[in-house]
Amino acid sequence: MSNSEITSYIDRLHSLENEKQQAAEMIKELKAEAKSNGFDAEAIAEVVKRMMMKEERLKKLRAKEDAARLYAESKGQLRLF
């Protein structure tokens, strides 16, 4: 491995970390903007999170939520949902 090769990896990783930091700040600002306009920023983030989930993970999450809802209903606790 050459010195220029390792330097290239370091520089590329550094650049990506900077981009990640900038993206995180932009996400924070966007959530604040949504909230200031009366939207639930956490609900929006949850929608995006689910949009990014793989189908198998999403199916497992839905099955878990369905089971919890069923159990709550059997205990007369639908108010939890």
C-alpha contacts under 8 A as a table, 3 or more apart, distances in Angstrom:
res1	aa1	res2	aa2	distance
1	M	5	E	6.49
1	M	6	I	7.20
2	S	5	E	5.16
2	S	6	I	6.59
3	N	6	I	5.40
3	N	7	T	6.11
4	S	7	T	4.97
4	S	8	S	6.04
5	E	8	S	5.09
5	E	9	Y	6.48
6	I	9	Y	5.10
6	I	10	I	6.19
7	T	10	I	5.08
7	T	11	D	6.06
8	S	11	D	5.13
8	S	12	R	6.06
9	Y	12	R	5.16
9	Y	13	L	6.06
10	I	13	L	5.23
10	I	14	H	6.04
11	D	14	H	5.05
11	D	15	S	6.14
12	R	15	S	5.08
12	R	16	L	6.23
13	L	16	L	5.07
13	L	17	E	6.10
14	H	17	E	5.14
14	H	18	N	6.27
15	S	18	N	5.14
15	S	19	E	6.29
16	L	19	E	4.97
16	L	20	K	6.08
17	E	20	K	4.98
17	E	21	Q	6.20
18	N	21	Q	5.09
18	N	22	Q	6.22
19	E	22	Q	5.05
19	E	23	A	6.05
20	K	23	A	5.04
20	K	24	A	6.14
21	Q	24	A	5.12
21	Q	25	E	6.38
22	Q	25	E	5.15
22	Q	26	M	6.25
23	A	26	M	5.01
23	A	27	I	6.10
24	A	27	I	5.08
24	A	28	K	6.23
25	E	28	K	5.06
25	E	29	E	6.25
26	M	29	E	5.04
26	M	30	L	6.08
27	I	30	L	5.03
27	I	31	K	6.17
28	K	31	K	5.25
28	K	32	A	6.29
29	E	32	A	5.07
29	E	33	E	6.16
30	L	33	E	4.99
30	L	34	A	6.17
31	K	34	A	5.09
31	K	35	K	6.12
31	K	41	A	5.23
31	K	42	E	7.93
32	A	35	K	5.06
32	A	36	S	6.09
32	A	41	A	7.40
33	E	36	S	5.08
33	E	37	N	6.32
34	A	37	N	5.15
34	A	38	G	6.59
34	A	39	F	5.31
34	A	40	D	7.18
34	A	41	A	5.96
35	K	38	G	5.15
35	K	39	F	4.88
35	K	40	D	5.87
35	K	41	A	5.61
36	S	39	F	7.28
40	D	43	A	5.35
40	D	44	I	6.45
41	A	44	I	5.02
41	A	45	A	6.15
42	E	45	A	4.94
42	E	46	E	6.14
43	A	46	E	4.97
43	A	47	V	6.32
44	I	47	V	5.15
44	I	48	V	6.39
45	A	48	V	5.11
45	A	49	K	6.05
46	E	49	K	4.93
46	E	50	R	6.16
47	V	50	R	5.20
47	V	51	M	6.14
48	V	51	M	4.90
48	V	52	M	6.31
49	K	52	M	5.26
49	K	53	M	6.46
50	R	53	M	5.07
50	R	58	L	6.98
53	M	57	R	6.27
53	M	58	L	6.08
54	K	57	R	5.46
54	K	58	L	6.30
55	E	58	L	5.03
55	E	59	K	6.16
56	E	59	K	5.13
56	E	60	K	6.37
57	R	60	K	5.15
57	R	61	L	6.23
58	L	61	L	5.06
58	L	62	R	6.18
59	K	62	R	5.14
59	K	63	A	6.14
60	K	63	A	5.09
60	K	64	K	6.17
61	L	64	K	5.14
61	L	65	E	6.19
62	R	65	E	5.05
62	R	66	D	6.02
63	A	66	D	5.06
63	A	67	A	6.14
64	K	67	A	5.19
64	K	68	A	6.18
65	E	68	A	5.10
65	E	69	R	6.10
66	D	69	R	5.10
66	D	70	L	6.15
67	A	70	L	5.05
67	A	71	Y	6.16
68	A	71	Y	5.12
68	A	72	A	6.07
69	R	72	A	5.08
69	R	73	E	6.05
69	R	78	L	7.02
69	R	81	F	6.83
70	L	73	E	5.06
70	L	74	S	6.26
71	Y	74	S	5.11
71	Y	75	K	6.48
72	A	75	K	5.13
72	A	76	G	6.22
72	A	77	Q	4.80
72	A	78	L	5.61
72	A	80	L	7.21
73	E	76	G	4.91
73	E	77	Q	5.46
73	E	78	L	5.11
74	S	77	Q	7.46
77	Q	80	L	5.90
78	L	81	F	5.53
